[in-house]
Amino acid sequence: MVDAKIELLEQEVFKKLNTKEDLQKAPYISMRLIALMCEQSQSDENGRHERLEKLQEISSRLKYEIRMIDFCHNMSSQIEMTRRAYANQDQRMMDTMKTWPDFVIETTRNTLRESELDPKYKDQLGKIIEDAQYCKRELRIS
């Protein structure tokens, strides 16, 4: 029974973590997961090792989710800052940021090539590349 609850909570956490705001909601669910696993471990002396391995697996996955969400947020923010600089006609910032879309495109492509990614991040990274390319065309950045 507890294993089913743990699995359900895991799915809930990892399917719904997509943004910085989602990360703010995650602690409650994560704490509930840990509580359930501790409860099960206390009632089953033989299951402690398995529970510890499962906690480590969940921890690794959560670190991956946080890293990918931060990366996607960072790349998207760079494109938005570039658009703002051009919208405000701030020449100093425009000069600084004119290379940012290319940086975002190259960095994101490298991440797509180098990492085993969850499909939701492959899609997000593809959209970030498309947005950076559109930003270059839209702002006529060569």
N, C-alpha and C positions, 0 to 999 in steps of 0.2 A: 504494500500500500504506500509506504513512504517513498520507495523507489519510483513509483509512478508519479507521485507528486513532485519529486525532485526533477525527473525528466521533463514534466510539463512546465515547471518553472524555468528550467534551462532553455527550453524552446522559446518561452515567452521573452526571456531576457535577450537571447541572441537574434531573434527575428525582429524585435522592435528597437534594437539599438542602431540608430542611424544618424543621429544628430547630437550636438552638445546638450540640448534640452533632454534628450532621451537618457543621456548619461546621468543627469541630475535625478531622474526617477529611478535609476537602477539600484541605488543602495538599499532601498526597501526590499526589493525582490531578492537581491543578493543576500541580504541578512536573513530573509525568510528561508532561502536555500540552505544557508549555513546552519540555521537553527534546526531545520528538518534533518540534516545530515548528522548533526551532533546528537539529536534525539535518537535517531536510529543506531548510532554508534554506541550510545550508552545502554541501549536495550539489547544489543547484540555484540558481545565481547569479541567474537570471531570476525566481525565485519569492520573493525576499526581500521585495519590496514587498507581495505578496499575503499572505505570512506575517505581516508586521507588521500589516496590516489585520485579519487573522483574530485575532491576539493582542489587538488593541484591542477587537474585537467580543466576545471571550471575557471580557476585563476588564470591559467595560460590563455584560455579563450577570451576572458574578459580583458586581459592586457592587449591582446590582438585587436579587439573591438575598439578599445580606447585609442590605440595607435592609429588605426585606420580612420576613425572619426576625426581625430585631430588633424591627420594629413589632409583629408578631404576638406575640412573646414579651412585650413591654412591656404590651400590652393585656391579655393573659391573666394576667400577673403582678398587674396592678392589681385584677382581679376576685378572684384568690386572696387578696391582702392584705386586701381588703374582707371576704371570708368569715372569714379568721383573726381580724380585729378583732372581728367579731360573735360568733364562737365563743368568744373569750376574754372577752367582755363588757367590753371596754376602752372605757369611755364616751368618753374623749377621742379615741381612734382611730375609734370608731364615728361620732362627730360629724364628724370630718374626712373620713372615707371614704364617707359616705352619698351623696355626689354622684358618686363615681367610676364606678359602673355607667353612669350617664347620660353621663358624659364619654366612656367607652369606646364606648358605642353611637353617639354623635354623631360622634366622631372616626373610628371605623371605617366608618360609613356615608359620611362625606365621602371617605375614601380609596377606597371602592368606586366612588363617583361620579366622582372626579377622575382616576383612574389607569387606564391600560390594564394590566390585570392578567393574569398567567398564571392559567389556570383553577384550579391547585392553591391559589393565594392567594385567589381568589374564594371557594372552598369554606371555607378556614380562616377568613377574615374573617366569612363568614356564620355559622360556628359560634361565633365569639367574640361576635357580636351576640346570638345565641340564648342563650349562656351568661350574658351580662350581663343580659339580660332575665329569665332564670330566677333569677339571683342576686337581683335586685330583688324578685321574687315570693317567693322562698324566705325572704329576710330581712325581708320586709315593709317595704321601703324605698319611700317614695312620692316 
